[in-house]
Amino acid sequence: MPYDFREELQNQTVELKIDQLVIVLDASISMIDPYMGQEKFQTAILTLHHINASLSKIQIPIGFYVLGTGACHFCEKAQPMFHMSPYQESRLDIKHLKRIHPGGETPFYKALDAVNQEFQSCKGKLGLLIISDFEMKNVHIKSALIPLIHQYGRRLSIRCLTVGRPGRTVELSRELTSLHYDMHCLHADQLHTEMELKNFVQTFFLQPIFDKDLDGVPDKKDLCEKTPLKAWVDSNGCPKDSDSDGVFDGLDQCQNTYKGANVSENGCWQMPVLFYDHNQFFMTHKQEETLHAFAKIIKNNNICIEIQGHADASGSQQKNIDISYKRAQSVMAFLLSLGLRHYKMKIKGFGASVPIDHRHAQIKHSTQRRVTFKEIDCQ
């Protein structure tokens, strides 16, 4: 059963790790030898057939070389079945692969020279898949691979897929895996199940897309790391703040905040709160300074407000209403002195009837004796 990873690509959880692939299939005389009741070559082409079924889902360009084919057992050939070209599933179909007849020696050095020629005109990430029993006489596999690794470095991923005795896979792993950061050796028997084939495809052809700040933009394209969770970002991964209030869109529960307004962590306008001492209703110089910026916002944006006076419960109900009203009157008089229009403001005295808001209760020196503001519709 082929592994279809198109959904993962569409969901952008993974991306292609390889842009072009060269497959080298060993068809030398040693591949005729039996293993587990079947020619090693038959195991090799059946394994390639299964891999091809998964490759059909991504269709990257592929080149395909066959080693050692020929009637002469002592001849050396590295025959290109096709050079690097757009993917066609039928060219690696089992029917075509069965037309290859093993024979001859294994020209491993020549094959890698041919691979190098293919890669020289390629851009992006490169993949090399070698399917063989790796029972090569007078061939030092590590030495043969080193020039390729040195030339293409981290652009190159290599998989050595062995058929035949499992011990050869172990030997190759010890010899080769330390040679390159993305070189692995495994046995064809490890690709028999759907899960094993999936794991092979995922580790060779795909790589996860990392998005550490979870903003939907991959880290390698993200110009703004550590974006707050749920903040809206542009194509570069940078958060937007449409109303320039210091709270990013997506986190801002109050869009189009007035310019210069003090806002909460949710991006909503925090109008000032004035606190008073016992029986105080006149404004202090510090309270007046607090209202200058507030008055400017009101004037510049044609806003109407309600000035709400409050008192604690220490006096009678009428006394509390009276002093709360005087506090609101005092604030209104000061705002009039700053140029605000009388018809833009209303005043109310609530006495001790309205408990302090929990947000205001957290302010230092907060008290029930206060003046608050509310934006209202202009009549």
N, C-alpha and C positions, 0 to 999 in steps of 0.2 A: 504494500500500500504506500504510494508516494506521499511525501509530506508537503502539504499545500500551505505555504506561509504567506500567501498574498494578503490575508486578513491582518496579520501582524504588521506587514509593510504599510497597509492602508491606515491602520490605527497608529502608525508612527511609534510603535514600541521597539521596533528593530529597523535596521537599515542594511543595505548590501555592504559587505566587507570586501567584495571582489568585483572589479569592473570587467576584467577579461580573464579567461581561464584557458590553460593548456593541459590537455590530458595526454599522458604517455602510457600506452598499454604494451606490456611485455608479451610478445608472441614468439619468443625464442624457443629452441628445441626443448629446454628444460620444463617449459610450461605444459608439455604433453604428459609429463609424469603424473601418475594418479595421486589423489589425496582424498581420503574418505570416500573411496569408490567412484570418484569422478576426476577427469582431467583437470588439472589446475587452471588451464586456460578457460574451460567451460565455467568454472567458478568465477573467474575474473570477468568474463563478459556478462554473466548473469548479474553480478554485483554492479557493473557499470550500467547495465540496463535499468536497475532499480534507482540508481543515482540520477540517471537521465530523466526518469519520470518526475522527479522533484525539480530538476533544473528547468523543466518546461514551464514552471510557474514564474520564473524570473527572466529567462531568455537573455542571458548575458552573452557576448561574443565568445566563441570557443574555437581553439585549434586542437587538432587530434593527430597524434603520432603513434605509429605502431613499430615496435622494435623486432628485428630479426626475421621477418617473414621472408620466405624463399625456400626453394627446394634444396639449395646447397647448405648443408649443416654447418659449414665453416665460413659462410658468407656473413658479412655484417651490414645490416641495413637499418636506417632510421627513416622509415617511409612516412611522409605526411599523407594521411588519409584526406585531410583538408586543412588549409591554413586558417589563421584567425579570420572569422567571418561571422555574420549574424547567426544567431542560434536557429537551428532547425532540428526539431525533435527526432524526425525520421532518420537522420544521419547516424544517430547512436542507438537506433532501434535494434532489438535482439536479432532480427532477420538479417540486417546488414552486418552486425558483428560476427554472426556465424559464418559469413563468407570469408573471414580471415582464417588462413591456415598457418598454424605455428611452424616454425623451422628456423634454422640458422643460429648464430651466436647472438649475444646481447650487446649491441654497440652503445653502451650507456653514455660514454663521453660524447659520441657523435649526437646522440639524442639531446643532451643538454646544450650542446652548441646550437642545435636547431631551435631549441626552446628560447635560447638567448636572442637569436635572430628574430623570432616572433615578438618577443617582449620589447625589443628596441624601438619599435614603432608604436608601442602602446602607451597610453596615459592612464593615470589613476592607479588603483590597487590591482595587484596581479595575483593569480592563483595557479599553483602547479599541483596536479594530482598524478601520482605515479602508482600504477597498479602492476605488481610484479611478485614473483616468488623471491626476488633479490638473491637468488643463488647464482651469482655472477663470478666467474673465474677471472682472476687477474684484474679485478675492478675494485678500486678503493672508493666506495660510495661517498664517504665524507669529503674526500678530496675533490670529487667530481662536482659536488654541490656548492663548495665554498665560493667559486667565482661568481655564481649566480647570486648567492646571498650577499656577497660584498658589493656587487653592482646595484642591486635593487633594494637592499636593506629592508626597512619596515614597510615598504610597498608590497613585499612578497609574502604570501602565505603558502606553506607546503604541507601536503599530506602524502605519506607513504602508506599505501594500502597493500598489505601482504596477503598472498595466497600460498597454501602449502603448510609446512610445519609451523605451529605457533611459536616455537622457540626462536625462530628467525625474527619474529616481531619484537620479542624481548631484547634480542641482541641489537637490532636496529635502534630501538628506543634508547638503549644505553649509549649507543654511539652517536646518535644524531640530535636528540631532543635539546641538548645543551648548546647546539650549534647556532640555533636561531630562535627568536622569541615566539614565533608562530609556526613551529614545525612539530608535527605529531605523527607517530606511527601506530597503526592499528591493523588488526587482522580482519579479513573479509567476513569471518564468522561473526564479527561484532556488529554486522549490519543486516542481520537476518530478520529482526523484528521491526515493527513500525516505530517503536520508541527509540531503538538504536539508530535507525536511519534518520529520525528526526533530530536526535542529538548530534549526529555527524553533520547534517546540513546546517543546523544552527551554529555550530562552532566553527565551521569552515567558511560558509558563504555569508553568514549574517553576524551582526554585532548589535548589542543593545544600544538604544539611544538614551543617553543620560540627560536628565533634566533635574538637577539638584534642587532648584527652587520651585519646581512644579508649576512653572508658568506657561507650559506648552511650547516653549522654544528650546531646542536642544542646546546643551551647554556649549558646544563648539560654535554655535551661531549667536549665543546670548551675550550681548554687550553689557548687560546689567545683571550681575549676579546678586543673589540673595534678595530677589524681589519678594515683598510680603505676599503670603498666601492669599489667593482670590483677587489680587490686584490685576486690573486689565493692562495688557502690555501690547506694544506694537510689534512689528515683524522682527525687530532686533532684540526683543525681550525686555525692553525698557518700559517701566510703568508710566501711565499718562495721568495728568492732573488737569482736567479740562477747565476747572474754575480757579486754578492756582491758589487753592486754600491750604496746600500742604498735605492734603489727604488724597491718596491715589484713587482714581476711578475704579469702581468695583468694591472698594472699601467705603467710599463716600456715600452716605445715605441721604445727603442733601446736596444735589447738584446745583450749579449756578449760584453758589454762595457769593454774597456781595464782596467786592474787592476790599481788602483790608480788614475784613471781619475776623474776629477771634473765633476759632471753631473748636469743637470737641474732637476726640479721637475718631468719631464717626463722620466728621466733616460737616457737622451741623453748627449753625451760628450760635455762639454762646454770648448772649447779651449780658452786660455787667449786672452784678448784684451789689447793693450798697448795704452795709451793716451798721447798726446804730447802738450807742450806749443807752442805758436806761433813761427814759424821758427825753432823749435827744430827738430833735426833728430837723434841726438846721444841718447844712452840709459842711463838712470839713474841707480844707484845701486839698487834701489827698483824694477825697471823693470827687471833687470837681475835676481834678486832673484825669481821673478815670473816665470821665464822660466826654472829653474832647474828641477822641477818636470815634466814639460811638455817635456823637452828634454829626460828625462829618459824613459817616456812612448814611445816616438818615437823610441828610440834606442832598447828598449826591444821587440817591436812589429813589427819591420821592416816596418815602416810607411813612406810614402812620403807625403810631405806637400807643399802647395803653400803659400808663405809669401806675404800678400797683404798690400801695403802702401796706405794711404789715406791722403787727405789734405782738408782744408776748402776752401771757394771760395774767400778769401781775396786778392789773387794775380792773375796774369795772368794765362791762361790755362797752358802754358808751364812751368811756375814757379811752379805751383801746382803739375804738373806731376813729375817735377824734385825732389821736396822735398819729395813727397810721395815715389818715388823710392829710395831715399837716406835712408829714414826710414826703408824700407824693407831690403836694403843692410846692414844697421847697425845691424839689428836683425839676419840676416843670418850669419854675421861675428861672432857674439857672439855664435850662436849655433854651428858653426864650431869649436870654441874654446872649446866647451864642448864635442867634439868628434863625432858630427854628420857628415855624409858623404855629400859632395857637391852635388853628383848626386841624393840625396834623397830630395833636396829642389829646388824650383823655386821661383823667385821673380817677382812681378808685381807692377807697380806704377799706380794707378787709378786717381790720382789728386783728383778733387772734384766731379767726375762723379757718385760716388756710395754713396747715402745717408746712414746715420748711421742706422743700424738695430734697430728696436724698443726695442729689448731685451737689446742691449748695451746702448741705450739712457737712460735706467733706472739706470745705474750704476752711482755712485757718481763721480762728476767731469768729466763726459763723454763729449766728443767733437768730431767734424768731423775729427780732426787731430788724426789719430790712425793707428795702425797696427793690422790686423786680420790674422787668419790662416784658411786654408782649407785643408782637407785631400784629396789627389788625388791618382789616380792609378800610380803605379810605372812603369816607362818605361823600 
